[in-house]
Amino acid sequence: MKMKHNKKRNTAFIFEVLIRELTKAVIEKDEKKRTLVMKLVKENFKTNNLLSKELSLYKSILDTKDADQEMAQRIIFEASMQRKTIDNRKLFKEQSDLIEKINRTLSPEVFTNFVPNYKDLATVFQIFNSRMKTKEKILLERKLIGQMMSLPESNKSNLKPLDNLTYKTFVQKFNEKYGASLLEEQKNLLKKYITSFEDDGLELKIFLNEEISRLKSEVDSSMSMGEIKKDPGMLQGTKEVLSLLENTKKRDIDKNLIQDILKIQNLVREINS
């Protein structure tokens, strides 16, 4: 019989709601909350933790795109086999400890954060944790295989909410508080920044290198624009921005640097608009 999905026992769901809470804290400049969430994630998803091990199994399936059918089936099979090696009692204990910390140090409301791929997380949960009939399991695996064989889609196409009311409420609150004012490149930067602990900042460093080069090129080009050339104040300000970008390689990658890049991203967009 199909097991009822318990989202608080879904390791990948817990991780996703924490990342979204971290995103909100960064955007709202709530340093206290940002520190608390980052600490929870780092402490509970360390490499040697079972939570981290199970999360990697979820990701091995859900992050796979453009695979052929044989590869998709193999990944699901191997992930399922590795999942069976995890001690369920110890995993349950780690989950319980983390849930208690979230409720105590943050709020139970964290678990109400909107997660776009909620249904997919639930599907993998069913495959990993339930004793289903053969037909039910095959149908769920077929659904996942189809997604794993598809080409990567835009974020927009992935935003399929559990129900329309949940989705509309999320979008409304997000736009009212912070979403509407963020550019796409700013969202990408923040996403890389808040998840940089996962790979010791490798993806963030790569992104910053490319983004800073783009911004330098845009700012340098703007100096030849008539409006800026004719205004000594604007010309001097543009030179200062270019100098700031040139000196980023000497700075540590911290929140101050990220805030400076966010401001310059906005400036460049205004120049080009």
N, C-alpha and C positions, 0 to 999 in steps of 0.2 A: 504494500500500500504506500502511496506517495506521502512523504513526510511534509508536514506543514513547515513553511519557511519561517525561521526565527532569525530576524535580521541582526539581533544583538549577538547571535552565535555565528554570524557570517563574518569571518575575519576580514575579508576584502571590503565589506560594507563598513565595518568599523573604521578601517583605514581611510576610506573615501570620505566619510563624514568628518573625520579629523582634518583631512587636507582641506576640505571646504571651510572648516572653522578657522583654520590657519590662514586661508586666503582672505577671509573677512577681517581677521585681526590685522593683517598686513595693510590692507586697503584702508581700514578705519584708523590705522596708526595706533592701535591698542597694544602697546608694547608688553604690558603685563600678560594679556591673554596670549599673544604671540609666543612669549617665552614659555608659558605653561603648556600650550599645545605642542610646541617643538620638543619640549622635554618629554612629554608623554609618548610622542612618536619615536623619538630616538631611543628611549629606554625600553619600550615594549616591542619594537620591531628591529631589534639588534639581530645580527646575522645568526647567532646561536640560539635565538628564541624560536619556539615552535610557531608562534604567530607569524614570524618572518618567513619561515619555511612554507607554511600553508599559503601565505600571501603570494609567494613566488609561483606556486602551483596554479593559483587563480590567474595570475598574469600570463603564465605560459600559454594558457588557453585564450583568454580574452584579448591579449595584445597581438595575437597571431592574425595576420591578414594576407590575402593573396597567396594562400597555400593551396596545393593540390589536395584532392580528397584523401589520398593515401597518407600524406604528411599530417593532415588535420586529425585523421583517425588515430594515427600513431601518437601524436601529442596528447590527445585526450586519454588514450590508454595508459601511456607512461605516467601522466600526471595522476591518474586514478590509482595506479599501482603505488606510486610514491606516497600518495595521501594515506594509504592503508598502513604505512610504516609509522605514521604519527600516532603517538600515545594520546588517545582521546581524553583520558582523565587529566593528563598534564596540560593539554591544550585548553580544556574547559576551565582549568584553574587559572591559566594565563588570561583567558578571555574575561573571567569573572573579576580578576584583579584589575584589569584595565577598565572594565565597565564601572567598577566601584570608584576608581580614580577620576574618571570622566564625570560621573555624577557628583562627586565631592568637590573637585577642584574647578570644574567648568560648570556644566549644567546638564540635566537630562534632555534639555532641548537640543543638544548637539545631535541626538539621534533622529531629529526631525529634519535635518538638513537634506535638501533635495539632491539626489544622486541620479544623474541621467540614465546610467546603465543598470539601474536597480534590478530590472527583470533578468538581465544576463547574469548578474551576480547570484540571483536566486536560483537560476538554472544550474549553474556550476555547483552551488551549495547542495542541490538535490542529488546531483550525480555523485558528489563526494561523500554525502552523509546518509542517504536513505537506502532502504532495502526495497527497491522498486521491482515491479514486474518487468519482465524482459521487454515487452512491447513499450511500456512507458519510458524505460531507459533509452531504448533505441530512438524513440521520437525526440527526446530531449537532446541526445547526442547528434541526431540529424540536424536539428535546429542550430546547434553550435557549429557543426561542420560547415553548414551553409554560410554562416557569418565569418568563419575563419578562411573560407575560400573567396570571400568578397574582397574588392579593392578597398583601401582605406577611404572612409567617407569624411565629409566635413563635419565639424562639431554640430552644425545645425541639424544635419540629418540624424545625429545620434541623440538629440534631445527628445526622446520619446518618454513622456512622463507616465507614472502609474495611472493617473487619471487627469482629466483636463483641469479640474479645480486645483489640484496640487501644483500643476505646471503653471497656471495663471497666477496663483498666489506667489510662487517662487519668483517668477519673472518680475512681477510688480514690486515686490520687496527689494529685489536685487537692483533694479533700475532706480528706485527711489533713493536707495542708500549710496550706491557706489558704481553700479555697472554702466550707467548711461554716460558717464564722463570719461570712461577709460577707452583708449584706442586699442586696436587689436594688438599692435606691437607692445603696448604697455602690459596687456594681459599676458602675453607670451613671456615677457621678462619676469613678471611676478610669479608666474607658474614655475619657471626655471629656478627662481630664487628660493621659493618656499619648499621645493622638493630637492634642493641641491644636496641634502644630507644623504640621499639614496645612493649617489655615486661619487661622493666626496667632491661635489661641485663640478664634475667634468662637463656635463651638458651645459651648465650655466656659463662656464668659462668659454666654451665653444660659441655659445650664443652671443655672449658679450663681445667676443672678438669680432664676430661678423657684424653685429649691430653697431658697435662703435665705429667700425670702418665705414658702414653705410652712413651713419650720422655725420662723420667727418667729411665725407664726400658731399653730402647735401649742404652742410653749413659752408663749406669752401665754395661751392657753386653759387650759393646765395649772395656771396660778396660781390659778384659781378652784376647783380640785379640793380637796375637803375634806381629804384626806391631806396635801397640800402646804400649805394655808392654816394648818393646826393645828401644823405643824412649822416653827419660825422658821429652823432651819438649812436645811431643804429650800427654804423660800420665798426665802431670801437667795441660795442657790445657783442657783435658777431665774432670779432677777433678774440675776445675773451672766452667766448663759448668754445671756439676752436682750440684755444690754448688749454682749456679745461679738459677737452677730449684727448688732447695730445698727452696730458699728464695722468690719464686714468691708469696707464700701465704701471705707474709707480705707486698706485694706491691699493690698499687691501679691499677685497670684495666684501663690503659690509652694507648695512642699510643706508648709510650716508651716500655711498657711491650709487646704489640702486635708485635712491631718491633723485640724485642729480641726473642720472640717465633718463628717468621718467620725465623730468622737467624738459630736458632737451628734446626728447621724443615729441612732446607736445609742441614745443617751439618750432621744430622742423615741419610738423604737420600744418601749423599756422602759416609758415612761410610759403608752403606749397599750395595752400588753399586759395 
